Amino acid sequence: MMPKNNDEIFSLRNLAIDRDQARANLKRDTAETRTRLKPANLMTEAKNNAADRVRKAGMTAIDGIRANPGLSATVAATATLIAMRRPIAKLIANRKISEPDQTEE
């Protein structure tokens, strides 16, 4: 079937251009996807994403500490006491009852 007028010719020409452009886009996208899916590139992307999440979490924690310094100090002191409970208990248990507290006069 031959085109009958200029409008049909231009329409067919535009379809051919669109088809060629779509083919070129598909080739480009396929090449980019292959590059992105290489294991080394996936690892790099995962590391970068993890680093970003850690950075955001750190900034959120800092903002929380700045907003509530008293509460933050209380939580930190409690955490320290919990972490040090065994060494403190051991120190107290090893102390002899007969030893008087040494105070400076």
C-alpha positions in Angstrom: 0.0 0.0 0.0 1.6 3.3 -1.2 0.9 6.5 0.7 -1.6 8.7 -1.2 -0.6 12.1 0.0 2.0 14.1 1.8 0.3 13.8 5.2 0.5 10.0 5.0 4.2 10.3 3.9 5.0 12.6 6.9 3.0 10.3 9.2 5.0 7.2 8.1 8.3 9.2 8.3 7.4 10.3 11.9 6.5 6.7 12.8 9.9 5.5 11.5 11.7 8.2 13.5 9.8 7.4 16.6 10.6 3.7 16.2 14.3 4.4 15.7 14.3 6.6 18.7 12.6 4.0 20.8 15.1 1.4 19.7 18.0 3.7 20.6 16.5 4.4 24.0 16.0 0.7 24.6 19.7 -0.1 23.7 20.9 2.8 26.0 18.7 1.6 28.9 19.8 -2.0 28.5 23.4 -1.0 28.5 22.9 1.2 31.6 21.1 -1.7 33.4 23.8 -4.2 32.6 26.4 -1.8 34.0 24.3 -1.1 37.1 23.7 -4.8 37.8 27.4 -5.8 37.8 28.2 -7.1 41.3 30.9 -4.5 42.0 28.5 -1.7 41.1 25.7 -3.2 43.2 28.1 -3.5 46.2 29.2 0.1 45.8 25.6 1.3 45.6 24.6 -0.8 48.7 27.6 0.7 50.7 26.6 4.2 49.7 23.0 3.6 50.6 24.0 2.1 54.0 26.3 5.0 54.7 23.6 7.5 53.9 21.2 5.7 56.2 23.7 5.7 59.0 24.5 9.4 58.4 20.7 10.2 58.6 20.2 8.2 61.7 23.2 9.9 63.4 21.8 13.3 62.5 18.4 12.4 63.8 20.0 11.2 67.1 22.0 14.4 67.4 18.9 16.4 66.8 17.1 14.4 69.5 19.9 14.9 72.0 20.0 18.7 71.3 16.2 18.8 71.8 16.3 16.9 75.1 19.7 17.3 76.8 18.4 16.4 80.3 16.7 13.2 79.2 19.8 12.3 77.1 22.1 12.7 80.1 19.8 10.5 82.2 19.7 7.8 79.6 23.5 7.9 79.1 24.1 7.7 82.9 21.6 4.8 83.2 23.3 3.0 80.3 26.7 3.5 81.9 25.5 2.1 85.2 23.9 -0.9 83.5 27.1 -1.6 81.5 29.3 -1.2 84.6 27.1 -3.1 87.1 29.2 -6.3 87.2 32.6 -4.5 87.7 31.0 -2.3 90.4 29.5 -5.3 92.1 32.8 -7.2 91.9 34.6 -4.2 93.4 32.1 -4.0 96.3 32.2 -7.7 96.9 36.0 -7.8 97.0 36.2 -5.0 99.5 36.9 -6.3 103.0 34.3 -5.3 105.6 37.0 -4.8 108.2 38.7 -2.1 106.2 37.6 1.3 107.2 37.0 3.9 104.5 40.1 5.9 104.0 39.4 9.5 104.3 41.9 12.3 104.3 42.0 14.4 107.4 
